[in-house]
Amino acid sequence: MADVTTTMLHCFLLVCLLGVSFPAGVNARRPFACDPTNAAVKGLPFCNVRLPVAERVRDLLGRLTFKEKLGLLVDKATAVPRLGMAEYEWWSEALHGVSNVGPGTRFGGEFPGATAFPQVITTAASFNTSLWEEIGRVVSDEARAMYNGGVAGLTYWSPNINIFRDPRWGRGQETPGEDPIVAGEYASRYVRGLQGNLPGDRLKVAACCKHYTAYDLDNWSGTDRFHFNAKVSKQEMVDTFEVPFRQCVMQGKAASVMCSYNQVNGIPTCADPRLLRDTIRGAWHLNGYIVSDCDSVGVFYDNQHYTATPEEAAADAIKAGLDLDCGPFLAVHTQGAVDRGLLKETDIDSALFNTIAVQMRLGMFDGEPSSQIFGNLGPRDVCTPANQELALEAARQGIVLLKNHGPSLPLSRKRHHTVAVIGPNSDVSVTMIGNYAGIACGYTTPLQGISRYAKTIHRSGCSNVQCRNAHRFGDAIEAARQADATVLVMGLDQSIEAEFKDRDGLLLPGYQQELVSKVAAASRGPTILVLMSGGPVDVSFAEHDPRIGAIVWVGYPGQAGGAAIADVLFGTHNPGGKLPMTWYNQDYLTKVPMTTMDMRSNHVTGYPGRTYRFYEGPVVYPFGHGLSYSNFIHTLWSAPNMFTVPVDGRHKNTTAATNAVRVTHAKCGGLSFGLQVDVRNVGSKDGSHTMLVYSTPPVGHWGPNKQLVAFAKVHVPAGKQLRVPINIHVCKFLSVVDKSGIRRIPMGQHSLHIGDVKHLLSIQSTPLGVIKS
């Protein structure tokens, strides 16, 4: 999304929202579309809720003048008073709670804040799909309540589902991590929670999956997102970058997709008909609108010089399939494009059809808002105790125990009466909610959380996370000498990693590492290192230091982060999070330019590859790593040894030549098999366990070293066993992508991995009669 400068550019006017009324207790009443008391629109077909949405949209489009249509092509859509339409600001954000980053939402009055859930990378570490959907549901409750109060819109440009391809990316914190399957599942679940799973095409709010596509660089080593051309092979596009977006649209039924700033293979994404018109709307059947990242159309004209004139830029974007421009560019230059014969008015109608249809599905043309399905939501439904408890639970589930020597954790309230709480992130509040956040209901800092369990001695050690000197080390070291246990809360914040701020390295900033080592050497009791960050940090020194008993990663844990941290440290909550991204060593960066998009390794050039799927070198911690205070053992109770893929007989020769069935040639409907896995908790504490199922394809194909094919979150009491059913769709999860970008199912032995358990599955094909597609 746009940076702060762009936000300010588009925020100079007071936003007047379409279709808003105020709930009880608010004196003013805003106008809304299709007001039955408005004689100008009474009885018009576009206000008739009994008619199909498409028919209503066509009627409204037929009543708009050309000039009025131009004003509706941008996020700050202009009013059409003669048809009862007020101005509407499309840009609102709800990445992990209702945010005021976009100009469509503001806090104040009866809505001083909203529930601030953990940053997405933290929530992803829970691997809990039902939690992801429930957070979406709560966020949309609060969004609807604020809409009813006249301070928010109904179109939210979230979630960010780009792949966390490079550990330096400043916005990796906003994503569900590096695995395409996890990112896709997160996308579909969160979007379903936001949009409400309502009957028909109705929407609670309209979600938006962004940023399409291959966008994962902001500002690195002289290259920024406004000028970057991502060179992506067909294989990598299909195998990695398209996966979460495809699932977001097709399974999540997202109402919108946002195209990104960058080019892909020389074409701006917002001007590429193969990406927008042919893929998103054509192949994936988007039922909604496509929006540009803010000022993207202007960027590909002004910065990338992709077109010779602004009118050509406007025409290229609209003809490629763009429906809405975040920014003023299309409102200014589309008239000229039509005058020059580059566009037709019917092209504009096609774009507006998609945006207005979404507004109608949201109920924005259905008359009195308070009488609609969510019209009763108001201030009492924001920051409720239940919502805030969910934020706390999400933070607990996202915390990852990386190291526990001894074990040093959990701490004991009986033995550890005094705890030294040290570090630049030890008493932070806003840092815990990361970026694209709003104003939280309230905060519990790490210091406050730990203080509920023990007497604390607080020393910051550094004035901030940049930790440019050691002036405060002495007091911190002395506190560690006096306490029964020491907790160092270190890491990063938005001054180190953020939008338009990629990292140069993976080490702790400044003198943080020296502070940790000196405090650990002086500590009278166990030393616990708590890391607050979005991206991975090379803490090899701490992993190998026996004086540091435990390491805990908490991401950016949201408004209740401090309480969740303390609950884990003192054993009230048994940690069960797993890393959603690989933690590389610092020297990995010397081998991998951030601008290189290749995921697969190249043994000829020495390129090591990216993510757990393709990188085989040393790591600090691998994807999926996470310890518990319990020990869980897997036993495979049932699994097939052989599976047969039915193939259209017309293509048997192609299959034989490659020893792999093209997915489009297989009868994929219902083509899945089941596993049953027994999970036993042999520890002394009840705990939740994340079961990760990987597959390694047969040797000699184009697939990854291994690929996550299923995951499940299960709660198992101490000493008990739970049988977990797992279903694996063969075409979706056991297929690989060849160099031409064709997805195929390799024949032969596939190896399934579940913890220490391995199982071989032989997949063979059998020709059928001609299969009708």
WOLIN-V345269 format. One record per residue. PHI is phi as a letter, one per 30 degrees, with the letter a starting at -180 (none if undefined). PSI is psi in radians with two decimals (none if undefined). NEAR is the number of other ideal C-beta (glycine too) atoms within 12 Angstrom. Layout:
<<PHI,PSI,NEAR> <PHI,PSI,NEAR>>
This chain:
<<none,3.03,45> <d,2.72,38> <d,-3.06,28> <d,-0.63,21> <d,-0.78,13> <d,-0.68,30> <e,-0.80,29> <d,-0.64,15> <e,-0.67,22> <c,0.09,31> <c,0.19,24> <d,-0.27,13> <c,2.55,18> <d,2.25,16> <d,2.25,32> <c,1.91,26> <d,2.44,41> <d,2.29,44> <i,0.70,36> <c,2.35,39> <b,2.87,33> <c,2.45,29> <d,3.07,32> <e,2.44,17> <j,-0.24,14> <c,2.19,22> <d,-0.78,13> <d,2.79,16> <b,2.07,19> <d,2.67,29> <d,2.67,31> <b,2.72,37> <d,2.63,41> <h,0.65,38> <d,2.11,30> <d,-0.28,20> <d,-0.08,14> <c,1.86,22> <d,-0.42,12> <d,-0.45,20> <c,-0.13,29> <d,2.19,17> <i,-0.05,13> <d,2.50,26> <e,-0.61,25> <d,-0.24,36> <c,-0.01,35> <d,1.83,23> <d,-0.24,25> <d,-0.26,10> <d,2.68,20> <d,2.60,18> <e,-0.78,33> <e,-0.72,20> <d,-0.68,21> <d,-0.73,32> <d,-0.79,35> <d,-0.67,22> <d,-0.78,26> <d,-0.75,37> <e,-0.64,32> <d,-0.30,21> <c,-0.22,24> <d,2.47,29> <d,2.88,17> <d,-0.74,21> <d,-0.71,17> <d,-0.65,27> <d,-0.71,37> <e,-0.64,34> <d,-0.22,29> <c,0.08,41> <d,-0.07,47> <b,2.88,39> <d,-0.62,49> <c,1.29,37> <d,2.33,43> <d,2.78,27> <d,2.66,23> <b,1.39,31> <e,-0.62,19> <d,-0.33,15> <c,0.23,32> <i,0.32,29> <c,2.10,38> <d,2.96,32> <e,2.65,29> <b,2.30,41> <c,2.01,39> <d,-0.44,47> <d,1.79,47> <b,2.81,48> <b,2.53,44> <a,0.93,52> <d,-0.83,50> <b,0.76,55> <k,2.76,55> <d,2.26,52> <c,2.71,44> <c,0.38,34> <d,-0.78,39> <d,2.66,39> <d,-0.11,38> <d,-0.14,43> <b,2.44,46> <b,2.65,30> <c,2.72,28> <k,2.89,18> <i,-2.17,19> <d,-0.10,26> <b,1.25,37> <d,-0.33,20> <a,3.14,34> <b,2.83,49> <d,2.17,48> <c,1.75,51> <d,2.91,57> <e,2.68,48> <e,2.68,51> <e,-0.71,50> <e,-0.56,50> <d,-0.81,54> <d,-0.62,54> <d,-0.57,54> <d,-0.27,52> <d,-0.44,46> <h,0.60,41> <c,1.73,39> <d,-0.64,32> <d,-0.58,27> <d,-0.75,36> <e,-0.76,44> <d,-0.66,31> <d,-0.66,30> <d,-0.77,47> <e,-0.72,44> <d,-0.77,35> <d,-0.74,43> <d,-0.72,51> <d,-0.52,45> <e,-0.85,37> <d,-0.61,52> <d,-0.79,48> <d,-0.67,45> <d,-0.73,39> <d,-0.57,49> <d,-0.80,50> <d,-0.51,43> <d,0.03,42> <i,0.32,37> <b,0.20,42> <a,2.84,43> <c,-2.87,46> <b,0.06,49> <c,1.98,48> <c,2.12,54> <d,1.19,49> <b,2.62,50> <c,2.93,55> <d,2.01,51> <b,0.44,55> <d,2.65,49> <d,2.32,47> <d,1.32,47> <d,-0.70,43> <b,2.33,43> <d,-0.22,45> <d,-0.23,41> <d,2.19,39> <d,-0.38,39> <c,0.13,45> <e,-0.49,50> <e,-0.48,52> <d,-0.20,49> <c,2.92,49> <d,0.14,49> <j,-2.80,54> <c,-0.21,46> <c,2.21,46> <d,-0.64,43> <d,-0.77,46> <d,-0.78,46> <d,-0.72,44> <d,-0.71,40> <d,-0.71,41> <e,-0.80,51> <e,-0.89,48> <d,-0.67,36> <d,-0.80,40> <d,-0.70,51> <d,-0.74,48> <d,-0.70,34> <d,-0.76,39> <d,-0.83,51> <d,-0.28,44> <j,-0.13,33> <h,0.80,23> <d,2.79,24> <d,2.57,10> <i,-2.45,16> <c,0.16,25> <d,2.62,28> <b,2.41,42> <d,-0.96,39> <b,2.90,51> <c,2.05,51> <d,2.91,50> <b,2.15,54> <c,2.22,53> <b,2.83,45> <c,2.07,47> <d,2.01,51> <a,3.02,46> <h,0.66,42> <c,1.93,47> <a,0.64,47> <b,2.28,41> <c,-0.92,38> <a,1.66,27> <b,2.16,30> <h,0.80,19> <i,-0.05,13> <c,2.22,21> <c,2.95,26> <d,-0.41,42> <d,-0.29,32> <b,-0.05,24> <d,2.30,37> <c,1.84,28> <d,1.99,40> <c,1.86,20> <b,2.25,35> <d,2.80,25> <e,-0.67,22> <d,-0.85,28> <d,-0.61,36> <d,-0.84,36> <d,-0.67,31> <d,-0.52,40> <b,-1.11,42> <d,-0.55,43> <d,-0.35,38> <e,-0.94,43> <d,-0.59,48> <d,-0.68,48> <d,-0.77,36> <d,-0.62,32> <d,-0.73,46> <d,-0.82,38> <d,-0.66,26> <c,-0.70,28> <d,-0.35,41> <h,0.69,35> <e,2.50,49> <d,-0.05,45> <a,2.67,52> <b,2.44,52> <c,2.28,52> <d,2.74,50> <c,3.06,47> <d,-0.68,50> <d,2.87,43> <c,2.72,35> <b,2.02,36> <h,0.75,23> <i,-0.03,17> <b,2.23,29> <e,2.37,45> <e,-0.58,51> <d,0.01,54> <b,0.29,41> <c,1.84,36> <d,-0.45,25> <d,-0.58,24> <d,-0.83,42> <d,-1.11,43> <d,-0.79,30> <d,-0.67,16> <c,-1.10,32> <d,-0.89,42> <d,-0.60,30> <d,-1.14,17> <d,-0.64,19> <c,-0.17,31> <i,0.85,17> <e,2.23,37> <c,1.43,29> <l,-2.66,41> <b,2.75,47> <c,2.24,50> <b,2.61,54> <d,2.63,53> <d,2.75,46> <d,2.11,45> <i,0.32,36> <d,-0.65,48> <d,-0.76,47> <d,-0.63,37> <d,-0.77,39> <d,-0.26,43> <d,-0.93,34> <d,-0.73,22> <c,-0.74,23> <c,-0.24,28> <h,0.77,18> <d,-0.55,32> <b,2.78,30> <d,-0.48,13> <b,2.73,19> <d,-0.53,31> <d,-0.65,27> <d,-0.65,27> <d,-0.79,41> <d,-0.78,43> <d,-0.76,35> <d,-0.74,39> <d,-0.87,53> <d,-0.74,43> <d,-0.44,29> <d,-0.35,39> <k,0.09,36> <d,2.33,51> <c,-0.52,47> <b,2.39,50> <c,2.10,49> <d,1.77,51> <k,3.00,40> <d,-0.05,29> <e,-0.88,42> <d,-0.59,47> <d,-0.52,31> <d,-0.67,23> <c,-0.11,34> <d,-0.63,41> <e,-0.81,24> <d,-0.62,22> <d,-0.67,34> <d,-0.75,27> <e,-0.59,18> <d,0.00,18> <i,0.24,13> <d,-0.40,26> <b,2.73,34> <c,2.76,19> <d,-0.50,25> <d,-0.51,16> <d,-0.70,30> <d,-0.71,40> <e,-0.70,29> <d,-0.73,29> <d,-0.81,42> <d,-0.52,40> <e,-0.76,33> <d,-0.67,39> <d,-0.78,41> <d,-0.61,44> <d,-0.68,36> <d,-0.74,44> <d,-0.68,43> <d,-0.65,44> <d,-0.41,37> <d,-0.14,46> <i,0.22,40> <d,-0.12,44> <b,0.46,40> <c,0.24,34> <i,-2.64,28> <e,1.98,27> <d,-0.60,37> <d,-0.31,28> <c,-0.01,19> <d,3.10,29> <e,-0.63,20> <c,0.32,31> <d,-0.25,27> <d,-0.12,19> <d,2.44,31> <a,-2.82,30> <e,-0.57,29> <d,-0.25,21> <c,0.09,32> <c,2.40,42> <h,0.63,34> <d,2.77,21> <e,-0.68,17> <d,-0.73,20> <d,-0.75,36> <d,-0.55,31> <d,-0.63,22> <d,-0.66,41> <d,-0.70,48> <d,-0.80,38> <d,-0.68,33> <d,-0.71,48> <d,-0.76,50> <e,-0.81,44> <d,-0.40,46> <d,-0.16,55> <d,2.38,53> <c,2.17,47> <d,1.93,42> <d,-0.61,40> <b,2.48,36> <a,1.41,31> <d,2.26,24> <k,-1.12,17> <d,2.62,24> <d,-0.41,33> <c,2.65,40> <d,2.72,37> <d,2.78,40> <c,2.29,21> <d,-0.41,21> <d,-0.60,12> <c,-0.54,19> <c,1.34,34> <d,-0.58,19> <b,2.25,28> <b,2.21,45> <d,2.15,43> <c,1.98,46> <b,2.60,49> <k,2.73,50> <d,-0.34,41> <c,0.27,48> <d,-0.38,47> <b,0.65,32> <c,2.77,38> <b,-1.17,30> <d,-0.58,25> <e,-0.61,43> <d,-0.31,53> <c,0.02,47> <i,-2.65,51> <c,3.05,41> <h,0.70,42> <c,2.99,44> <c,-2.46,43> <c,2.09,30> <d,2.77,40> <d,-0.55,36> <l,3.00,27> <b,2.62,33> <b,1.93,32> <d,2.87,36> <e,-0.74,49> <d,-0.78,37> <d,-0.71,28> <d,-0.80,42> <d,-0.56,44> <d,-0.32,25> <d,-0.30,23> <c,-0.44,34> <a,2.86,30> <d,2.39,21> <c,2.59,34> <c,2.03,34> <c,2.24,32> <b,2.29,35> <d,-0.56,32> <i,-0.71,46> <b,2.64,36> <d,-0.44,22> <a,3.12,28> <d,-0.34,33> <d,-0.43,21> <h,1.12,35> <d,-0.17,18> <a,3.04,16> <c,0.39,22> <d,-0.51,16> <c,0.13,28> <d,-0.65,31> <e,-0.83,18> <d,-0.65,24> <d,-0.74,44> <d,-0.74,31> <d,-0.66,22> <d,-0.70,38> <d,-0.58,41> <d,-0.51,25> <d,-0.39,25> <c,2.78,36> <d,-0.38,29> <a,2.72,40> <b,2.28,50> <c,2.06,58> <c,2.07,58> <c,1.76,53> <c,-2.90,53> <k,-2.49,51> <b,3.10,49> <a,-2.93,37> <d,-0.16,35> <d,-0.24,24> <c,-0.72,37> <b,2.21,43> <a,3.11,32> <e,2.33,37> <i,0.36,24> <b,1.53,29> <d,2.72,36> <d,2.69,37> <c,-0.43,20> <a,3.12,28> <c,-0.01,38> <d,2.83,36> <d,2.46,40> <d,2.65,31> <h,-2.28,28> <c,0.30,29> <e,-0.78,45> <d,-0.72,34> <d,-0.71,28> <d,-0.82,46> <e,-0.83,45> <d,-0.72,31> <d,-0.69,32> <d,-0.74,50> <d,-0.65,40> <d,-0.52,21> <c,-0.27,29> <d,2.33,37> <d,-0.51,25> <c,-2.88,32> <d,2.53,35> <c,2.20,48> <c,2.24,52> <c,2.07,49> <c,2.20,51> <c,2.14,50> <c,2.01,52> <a,2.83,48> <c,-0.81,53> <c,2.95,50> <d,2.68,49> <b,2.36,44> <d,1.73,33> <c,0.70,39> <e,-0.66,27> <e,-0.70,28> <d,-0.65,40> <d,-0.62,28> <c,-0.03,16> <c,1.96,25> <d,-0.31,18> <d,-0.25,28> <c,1.84,39> <d,-0.55,33> <b,2.63,42> <b,2.30,46> <b,2.24,50> <c,2.28,46> <c,0.05,54> <h,-2.43,53> <c,1.77,54> <d,0.16,60> <i,-3.06,53> <d,-0.52,44> <c,0.33,46> <e,-0.74,52> <d,-0.67,45> <d,-0.72,38> <d,-0.74,50> <e,-0.83,59> <d,-0.68,44> <d,-0.65,34> <d,-0.78,47> <d,-0.61,48> <c,0.14,31> <i,0.11,31> <d,-0.57,27> <b,2.31,36> <d,2.00,36> <d,2.47,45> <b,0.18,39> <d,2.73,44> <b,2.54,42> <d,2.23,46> <c,0.16,51> <a,2.73,49> <d,2.43,39> <c,1.83,42> <d,2.82,40> <d,2.74,29> <e,-0.66,27> <d,-0.18,18> <e,-0.59,32> <d,-0.45,27> <d,-0.31,17> <c,-0.18,22> <b,1.76,34> <d,2.49,24> <d,-0.40,33> <d,-0.17,28> <d,2.08,31> <d,-0.19,35> <e,2.30,30> <c,-0.63,40> <d,2.55,31> <d,2.79,23> <b,1.85,17> <d,-0.37,12> <d,-0.80,7> <d,-0.24,13> <i,0.10,12> <d,2.18,23> <d,-0.19,30> <i,3.06,32> <b,2.63,43> <i,2.89,48> <e,-0.39,39> <d,-0.53,41> <b,-0.34,33> <d,2.30,34> <c,0.10,21> <d,-3.05,25> <d,2.58,19> <b,2.82,30> <d,-0.89,33> <b,2.42,35> <d,2.80,31> <e,2.39,41> <i,0.00,37> <d,2.46,29> <l,2.25,39> <c,3.05,35> <b,2.89,38> <d,-0.06,35> <c,3.04,31> <b,2.20,24> <c,2.36,40> <c,2.34,25> <c,2.45,36> <b,2.26,24> <d,1.94,29> <d,-0.69,21> <a,2.48,17> <a,2.50,30> <d,2.61,22> <c,-0.34,18> <b,2.57,19> <b,2.41,33> <c,2.29,23> <c,2.04,40> <d,2.31,29> <b,2.43,36> <e,2.17,27> <e,-0.40,20> <d,-0.30,18> <c,0.30,28> <d,-0.56,25> <d,-0.69,15> <d,-0.74,23> <d,-0.75,31> <d,-0.65,17> <d,-0.60,14> <c,-0.17,28> <h,0.61,25> <a,2.37,36> <d,2.16,43> <d,2.28,34> <e,-0.65,33> <d,-0.20,22> <c,-0.16,33> <c,2.73,39> <d,1.54,28> <d,-0.34,26> <e,2.04,15> <i,0.28,14> <d,1.44,26> <b,2.87,22> <b,2.81,33> <c,2.58,23> <c,2.67,34> <b,2.12,24> <c,2.25,37> <d,2.19,29> <c,2.04,40> <c,2.30,27> <c,1.83,29> <c,0.18,22> <c,-3.05,24> <c,-0.02,17> <b,2.46,29> <d,2.59,24> <a,2.75,38> <c,2.42,36> <b,2.36,46> <c,2.01,43> <c,2.07,41> <c,2.23,39> <c,2.10,42> <c,2.77,35> <b,2.42,41> <c,2.12,29> <d,2.94,35> <e,2.61,26> <d,2.55,15> <j,0.07,15> <c,-3.03,32> <c,0.22,33> <d,3.12,35> <d,2.98,38> <d,-0.73,30> <a,2.78,32> <b,2.29,43> <d,2.18,40> <c,-0.24,41> <a,2.67,36> <a,2.68,36> <b,2.50,34> <c,2.12,30> <b,2.52,31> <c,2.18,27> <b,2.05,34> <d,2.74,22> <e,2.31,21> <i,0.04,18> <c,2.94,22> <b,2.48,21> <b,2.32,28> <c,2.15,22> <c,2.09,33> <d,2.39,22> <b,2.28,35> <c,2.27,21> <b,2.07,35> <d,2.10,26> <d,-0.83,39> <d,-0.65,30> <d,-0.73,31> <c,-0.38,40> <c,0.12,46> <d,2.77,40> <b,2.96,46> <c,2.22,35> <d,3.14,31> <d,-0.29,19> <c,0.05,16> <i,0.35,23> <c,2.24,24> <d,2.24,34> <b,2.71,40> <c,1.95,44> <d,2.40,38> <d,2.62,35> <j,-2.75,28> <d,2.03,25> <c,2.39,41> <c,2.10,28> <c,2.38,37> <b,2.24,29> <b,1.73,37> <i,-2.19,26> <d,-0.05,12> <d,2.32,25> <b,2.51,20> <b,2.31,33> <c,2.31,21> <b,2.12,36> <c,2.14,23> <c,2.23,41> <b,2.82,27> <c,2.71,36> <b,2.28,20> <d,2.45,24> <c,3.13,21> <d,3.06,13> <e,2.17,15> <c,2.17,20> <d,2.18,10> <d,none,12>>
